[in-house]
Amino acid sequence: MAGSSTDGRVLRGEETRRAVLRRAVEIASVEGLGALSIGRLATDLGLSKSGVFATFGSKEELQLATVRAARRIFFDAVVEPARSAPPGLAHVWALCAGWLAYSRSRVFPGGCFFYEVGAEFDAQPGPVRDLLAEAARDWDAFVLGALANARAAGELRPDADLEQLAFVLIGVMETANSHGLLYGGPLPYDRAEKAVRSLLRAEAADPALLPG
């Protein structure tokens, strides 16, 4: 019986943590990590403040846990689906198109979670900024790795500057996210898709490998 009670408490604790983090990523994507508070989350979810505090312990730990949760959501929405594409330009395109769909469909209510909170913490040294920088480097590495595989497969020109291409592709996507939020409508995403195709075709060994 004691073991069953303990298991029940652990399960309830895990359910509480998941519920809090689901709400936390929604708030942070719109208002930033600074808007998170244990009291607000407890009120929003009808939980006790002491219970939420016991789960996270501090505002900084809540912020860190929220970033980790957002990374998992991002990976599931963008990186994992692209893995079904074959190595080469098809995989590069799948990553870029997946990122634009992730922002366009508002997987997070505020668009790209990392665009929002990255701007909030980019000049604030500390563990939260370090974790956000790690997440950004991981995304850069996914894009760069896909480009490197495309070049190795002979689908990009041998002299293509992959670091520069990755930088510009990510910049185009982030601009679509920003303009999509500010102006509304599909046009920023349509223009971004066109720009991504143009950038990749310019470096492709065979432009026909890219979607029309």
DAJO-V942116 format. One line per field, one symbol per residue. burial: b if it has 9 or more other C-alpha atoms within 8 Angstrom, else e. Layout:
burial = ???
//
This chain:
burial = eeeeeeeeeeeebeebbebbbebbbbbbbbebbeebebeebbbeeebebeebbeebeebebbbbbbbebbbeebbbbbbbbbeeeebbbbbbbbbbbbbbebbbebbbebbbbbebbbebbeeebeebbbbbbebbeeebebbbebbbbbbebbbbbeeeebeebbbebbebbbbbbebbbeeeeeebbebbbebbbebbbebbeebebbee
//
